[in-house]
Amino acid sequence: MSYFKILPFLGIISCLLISSCKFNITTAHIENIQTCVEVSWDQCTNNTSVFSTTDPVIYACCKLKKAPENTEVTFIWKYAENEPVVIDKVALNSYDMGINLNLSSNLSMPYNGWPTGKYEI
């Protein structure tokens, strides 16, 4: 079975997520960044960084903490072999749903399956 690896480097992901947020940097932050193939309540049920080329959906989840209203978080999905290529960008807004939220984004398998290689979120 062919596998590819998502590179959920917490530092890189945190930087991407935090740099995409519109908030007071002294209050809001991202915690518990995970990748998986199944979620419950917008959180991964089993954190993993290696996926099958036939997994139908891949999720990225995190917890947004101490965020003021209308905080925006953007998940940027990239295929990272050779020159990184942006696959998708998903922007989520907290609106007035509270200061602590579970957030998730997902990417569905392409028609011909996942290309083997490295990915970043």
Steps between C-alpha positions, in 0.01 A plus 500: 500500500635843408517764767584867507585717792343824618756721668306647792796687643335679787720804457425534129130438542477735795677771305271451200187498710597787726627713212164448328300611804372850555518548876698645786804271513522536877170317558415245232700187428476160332537173696484126433572502127434156352443320170280193455243315287208524743365779722251538781385846611758657265789316668706203380404164646846355426790733420726378217750641253513209250205437271404248233471613138139373519383688813183679386547811718783650703426738787701767680366600842597744770363690799469877481540645851429845647395646167290814475192513275560476126840333526590347165716188463615378159604143427735490200539153344819448294658222298863540609701289255764712320337845481202525741163532325194639677214251464235684700445779753219479754421808710291457814358784712410473869227766470339520845512125575723538805865545581596130497410299191588169334587561135550257215560501128502208258624409160330232289693245299555600135329291232821303427598462867755690706836559331774340708719759667520760772220736592479801732215675672 
